[in-house]
Amino acid sequence: MIKDTISIKINKTQNSRIAEVDWDNLPFGKVFSDHMLVMDYKNGAWQEPEIMPFGNLSLHPATSAIHYGQSIFEGMKAYRNDNGEVMIFRPDMNEKRFAESCERMCMPVLPEGMFTELISRTVDVDRDWVPQKDGYSLYIRPFLFATDDFIGIKPSDNYKFVIFTCPVGAYYSQPVNVKIEEHYTRAAEGGVGRAKTAGNYAASLYPAKLAQAKGFHQLVWTDAKEHKYIEESGTMNIVFEIDGKLITPSEDSDTILRGVTKRSVVEIAKHWGIPVEERKVTVEEIVQAARDGKLTDAFGAGTAATIAPVAKIGFRDELFELPGLETRTTSNKIKKYLTDLKSGAIEDEFNWMLRF
Ligand SMILES: *Cc1c(COP(=O)(O)O)cnc(C)c1O
């Protein structure tokens, strides 16, 4: 059931593009479904949202988000179960994080429940775009940006909230090679690392490019002050397995994005009685465990990939190869559990899926 409490103007397309989609070949984020939702914020209030045919936005050249970066986003997925129902994974978590990003970036917060309702009603209009195939889903991209047409640094008075969606296939097909980064940083304490704000991703491109030139797919970020503690990997949270325990950097520091996937992994593991440690994780202990052959697993956790196993970890001049994927019993089991939950194959015991 979805809520239907907000008045939304709905203008459906006369020219659906759905028949043109090559469902067997869906590059991530390049195919867009028929509609998008746009809602303006002006005069201190949210205006009536409109669901309209997907298309370009027209912007003033001084649009402040472009110059000064007041821009935040979310990423989540809708799935289809065997009964043809659409299911969204834990949208309340994304709603909460979106509100936190708004606060940090001085942007207006949506009234409680509005984010989730607008998302579900936008997805509902394009529900035929939610793929049923294994590993496939409808990626949902809500975002909010400042639209004052004014050159000056202050919180904008005007904003645009937009939701569009993309049918997507599986994200990473291969396990990833990561490099522990000891010079560049993603986020510093007191900064905006916990917010899903545009500039964080722009800042990560250059160090990621340098790592890619050395054959790595992603970086493992360390703390800005000492490069002694592990934070996350690329745009995913990171989890390690040593001595049968899952170990992951705690989210107390405001430098780590609070991922819904990582939170779910932790909750599932605890529910199954698997020991989980959320604490500061040093580079030293991970590297030492890898040297000793005790690092039995490492994986990224994020909406796009769900669980992305790490194949190799680079640290200075060393390169550690982790055990084969077939040996990674715990993360394989958690991944299967999440996949089954999202396809509706198992009971939703945590009540995580919004279904309609
Ligand atoms: C989005 C994101 C994650 C993963 O969060 P999920 O809610 O699991 O998708 C992790 N780290 C960063 C930097 C992110 O932007």
The ligand as an ORCA input file, in Angstrom:
! r2SCAN-3c Opt
* xyz 0 1
  C      25.293      6.171     -1.137
  C      26.600      5.908     -0.510
  C      26.881      4.728      0.209
  C      25.940      3.555      0.274
  O      24.708      3.849      0.836
  P      23.447      2.912      0.534
  O      22.357      3.567      1.278
  O      23.759      1.570      1.031
  O      23.246      2.948     -0.935
  C      28.103      4.615      0.845
  N      29.023      5.595      0.757
  C      28.802      6.721      0.050
  C      29.864      7.751      0.001
  C      27.599      6.905     -0.609
  O      27.395      8.002     -1.318
*
